[in-house]
Amino acid sequence: MRRFALSLILIVLYAVLGGCSLTVNIEPAAVRAFGAQWRVYGGGWHESGETVRCLWPGPCTVSFSDIAGWVKPPDEQVTISVGPPVSIVAVYTLPDKGASTVTMAPAEAEEVTATPGPR
């Protein structure tokens, strides 16, 4: 029991002193220029590349800000551990505009050449 208590105290001290941290890098550069940010535990917003220290070890959710014209990454589940900072990369994407299909029918249609009319 004493060993468990000592281990728990060390983990808490390490977390308080910055031993449990998270760094999130956001791509591409264009969304960073538009102010894309991230947050953990639903807290305050952080810039790309910023490291948040003093986190509790264990699972957490990282979420991302909305940027007009871009699709933000889905919330990401991250496990924070004691030791070196946990680092993730989040990528915003452009919306899928869909594909267009052009069908020419009927197959037997004759070729028509368009000529410009009078001006």
C-alpha positions in Angstrom: 0.0 0.0 0.0 2.9 2.4 0.8 4.4 1.7 -2.6 1.1 2.5 -4.3 0.7 5.7 -2.4 4.2 6.8 -3.2 3.7 6.0 -6.9 0.5 8.0 -6.9 2.2 11.0 -5.2 5.1 10.9 -7.7 2.7 10.8 -10.7 0.7 13.8 -9.3 3.9 15.7 -8.7 5.3 14.9 -12.1 2.0 16.0 -13.7 1.9 19.3 -11.7 5.5 20.0 -12.6 4.8 19.6 -16.3 5.6 15.9 -16.8 2.4 15.2 -18.6 2.1 17.3 -21.7 0.6 17.5 -25.2 1.7 19.2 -28.3 -0.6 19.6 -31.3 0.6 20.6 -34.8 -2.1 21.8 -37.3 -1.7 21.4 -41.0 -1.8 22.9 -43.7 -0.3 26.3 -43.1 -3.3 28.0 -44.8 -5.6 27.0 -41.9 -3.1 28.2 -39.4 -3.1 31.6 -41.1 -6.9 31.7 -40.7 -6.5 31.0 -37.0 -7.1 27.2 -36.6 -6.7 26.2 -33.0 -7.1 23.2 -30.7 -8.1 22.5 -27.2 -8.0 19.6 -24.7 -10.7 18.7 -22.1 -12.9 21.4 -23.7 -10.7 24.1 -22.2 -9.1 27.2 -23.7 -7.9 27.4 -27.3 -4.3 26.9 -28.2 -2.2 27.7 -31.3 -0.6 25.1 -33.5 2.7 23.9 -32.1 1.9 25.0 -28.6 2.6 22.6 -25.8 0.1 22.3 -22.9 1.7 21.1 -19.7 0.4 19.9 -16.3 -2.2 17.5 -17.8 -3.5 14.5 -15.9 -2.3 11.2 -17.2 -4.9 9.1 -19.0 -7.3 9.5 -21.9 -8.5 12.9 -23.1 -10.3 14.4 -26.1 -8.6 17.0 -28.4 -11.0 19.1 -30.5 -10.4 21.7 -33.2 -11.9 25.1 -34.1 -14.1 25.7 -37.1 -12.5 27.5 -40.1 -14.7 28.7 -42.9 -14.2 26.8 -46.1 -12.4 23.9 -44.5 -13.4 20.6 -42.9 -11.9 20.4 -39.4 -10.4 17.1 -38.2 -12.7 14.9 -36.0 -12.2 15.1 -32.3 -9.2 12.9 -31.4 -8.8 10.6 -28.4 -5.3 10.9 -27.0 -3.7 9.1 -24.1 -1.5 11.4 -22.0 1.3 9.7 -20.3 4.0 10.6 -17.8 7.3 11.3 -19.7 8.0 13.0 -23.0 5.2 15.2 -24.4 2.6 13.4 -26.5 2.5 14.9 -29.9 -0.1 14.7 -32.6 -0.7 16.2 -36.1 -4.2 17.4 -37.1 -5.0 18.0 -40.8 -7.8 20.2 -42.0 -9.1 19.3 -45.5 -11.0 21.1 -48.2 -14.6 20.0 -48.6 -15.4 17.3 -51.2 -17.2 19.1 -54.0 -18.2 15.8 -55.5 -17.5 14.5 -59.0 -19.4 15.3 -62.1 -20.3 12.7 -64.7 -21.2 13.7 -68.2 -23.0 11.1 -70.3 -23.2 11.6 -74.1 -26.1 9.8 -75.7 -27.2 8.3 -77.9 -24.0 6.6 -79.0 -25.2 6.7 -82.6 -25.5 10.5 -82.7 -23.8 12.2 -85.6 -20.9 14.6 -85.0 -21.9 18.2 -85.1 -19.5 21.0 -85.6 -20.5 24.4 -84.1 -19.6 27.5 -86.1 -19.7 31.0 -84.7 -22.6 33.1 -85.8 -22.5 36.6 -87.1 -21.4 39.3 -84.7 
